[in-house]
Amino acid sequence: MYDLIIIGGGPAAVSAGVYAGRKRLHTLVITNSFGGQSVVSNDIQNWIGTPSISGFELAQSLEKHLRAQPDIQIEEGEGVEKIEKKEDGTFVVSTKSKTFETKTVLIASGSGRKRLNVPGENEFEGRGVFYCSICDAPLFGEKTVAVVGGGNSALEAVIDLMKYASKIYLLHHGTELKGDPITQEKIKSLSKVEIIYQAETKEIKGDGMVSEIVFTDLKTNEERTIAVDGVFIEIGAVPNSMFASGLLEMNKYGAIVVDARTQATTCKGIWAAGDVTDIPYKQNNISVGDAAKAILNIYEFLHSR
């Protein structure tokens, strides 16, 4: 019987593991791999305390820090498939091949970016194809960039890129943008931004790095190609929360609803932190802080029983 099982291997999960280790909680971390979504980034410049680090290096650093903690066990290579709550208030956490029992659970499984699933997207991920404008916009000083999407995340990506890129194409599948009206107005007033409506992205091309994006103009059914140095795909994210379905409250997008003071979910004994939750800002530094907050509350919970 563990005191705590942490689900995930990104910054939130590792932060939780470090704090749990220092609190001497008998803890198991279950993850497919370490690093989270940022593992594909070539150059992360907003990880506090480190001016520049690659996603791969960050993943290595996170794993090393976690493995240095006492009382931390790690199950790597399989994700969690199910959480069940027992009558006594403890939990059974199951992967494909194993089951574990625990007094508490912290879900820090992150989210997966929605993908276009077009040729070149996987090939150029981290080499011109990105999913986080706050993280990677500084790489595109005086360069030409395409943003794919029409909702708030796409509009915010354009705002982030405004400080760096010389030209921004916003490619939207629909006939009208879906983001906040005020942000729409701001973007439409910017001379370096060109909005292309009814654009269906077909392919991302390049030679080592991204150099072109190909799309179909749905008004004319004509295929068009634009020369770009980068593509930001901003069509939303899917929280990795399905294994907790029916056990706790989620919003309509599948993000776990948490108490912002404690990170507790609506299921007593389960907390959540990071991109899997309904917090408004999906950032590594925020995830790390929220996970630390969760562990402190879990520690109080366990020692008040």
Summary of the structure (lengths in Angstrom):
residues: 305
radius of gyration: 20.8
end to end distance: 15.7
largest distance: 66.7
contacts: 1066
relative contact order: 0.18
helix: 26%
strand: 31%
